[in-house]
Amino acid sequence: MTASSNDCPSKSASFIAQACAITFQGNASNNLQQDAFFFLDNWYQEDLGVMAVTPVLSPFCLAVSDGVASSRHSQHCSKAVVKAIRRLWNDQKSITSDNIHQLINQTKYSAKRHGAAATLAMVACEFDSDGAVKATITHVGDSRVYRLPKGASQWHCLTRDHNLLNELIDQQAQEQGRQAEFADYNREGMAGSLYSITECFALTADDSYLRGEAPEGSSCKIDINSGDCIMVCTDGIHDLVPSHEWQLVSAATDLQDWLIVLKNKVYDSEGNAYDNGTAILLRFD
């Protein structure tokens, strides 16, 4: 698997980060790769692949999309999501969940693919007017974005899964007249039904179906400092190897080796890589 880097930079341009991606089918019972991802300027959906470590310029975009296994043919929805991201990126349009939804719904899919669903986790970075690096974090469903600030001792999740469990946590907090703490979200070890996704992208078959509403994606902006790291991944990663088990990343860390070690941990976990896994690791210079 190869990736093309950004257009050749001008002499005044400088690379601000390094990125690397890994994807694998794992031991998914359906023998399908339902993950897809967008890496800088192109989309990919492969059974197994490891990117070369790639220097990146601002602005740039990285994203993963995970087909929801409970929906048939979901690999086509995750592919549609990352293809929509590429089109928006190439057209220099805002990459929002609404715009992705609109592009997906401009295509008529075969009836058997109707209802195929997928999640999204994405990071887009650019310089602001003061020359500082800003990252926009966008997600739908249970694919996640994590951050490791320079010098920190553990990774921090930046996204709240769109699932039934987190909705119940919000409801309970509201009934108690308080705001839910972020630490309350994304709990582990609960009943499987509580992890049912409440927001996702979905394909429609033809004009006889009513056009669905765009998913209620979440978005936030964060400041980026030199030495910070970002991880964008599907649940086939974070469900089987929680972030407190991830290695730290330093300036000397080989990003490709780091991702290969993580993949091996997914296979060695109790879950034995029962799901597809995709992860993109980003380190800012």
Sequence and secondary structure as in RCSB ss.txt:
>XXXX:A:sequence
MTASSNDCPSKSASFIAQACAITFQGNASNNLQQDAFFFLDNWYQEDLGVMAVTPVLSPFCLAVSDGVASSRHSQ
HCSKAVVKAIRRLWNDQKSITSDNIHQLINQTKYSAKRHGAAATLAMVACEFDSDGAVKATITHVGDSRVYRLPK
GASQWHCLTRDHNLLNELIDQQAQEQGRQAEFADYNREGMAGSLYSITECFALTADDSYLRGEAPEGSSCKIDIN
SGDCIMVCTDGIHDLVPSHEWQLVSAATDLQDWLIVLKNKVYDSEGNAYDNGTAILLRFD
>XXXX:A:secstr
     SS   TT    EEEEEEEE TT TT    EEEEETTEEE  SEEE   EEE SSEEEEEEEB TTSTTHH
HHHHHHHHHHHHHHHTT    HHHHHHHHTTS   GGGTT EE EEEEEEEE TTS EEEEEEEETT EEEEE T
T SS EE     BHHHHHHHHHHHHTTS   GGGSS SS  GGGG BS  EE   STTS        EEEEEEE 
TT EEEEE HHHHTTS GGGS    TT  HHHHHHHHHHHHHHSTT S S EEEEEEEE 
